[in-house]
Amino acid sequence: MRGIQIIKMMMTNEIREKMAMENKKATSKSFIFAWGNDEFGQLGLGKNSYNPFYCTPRYTKYSINIKTIVCGQSHSIMKSEQGSVYVFGSNHYGQLGLPPVQSRRTPTLLPLSKHNSCWHVAAGAHHTIVYTSISFFYHFL
């Protein structure tokens, strides 16, 4: 990752997967690099592999301008510049806030009410918290 200025780095409590983000101010684009365990799709690479562990960073290609990334034990959450929330990885405990209870290997938009945007996201091992513009908390576990 030479020549890349990392502005944020997230990892799980078990340090099994990591994600790094670089912002390019000139283009207003976010570049996401992910590596580690991708058993449940928590890296958002969209691949279903028999070898779900990546030792070297993988560049992820999203058409989303990301402001924040947080990681749970086997799921990840991204907040966009516009306040949208995208979730991926394990949904075994319902931590993605989406039915049915199955893993997502690519970022999936979390439906919030029409006039409600996300201000902050947080994740624990098996849960997600979303704080919204109308002072409402969503808690998924």
Disulfide bonds with the S-S distance in Angstrom:
none
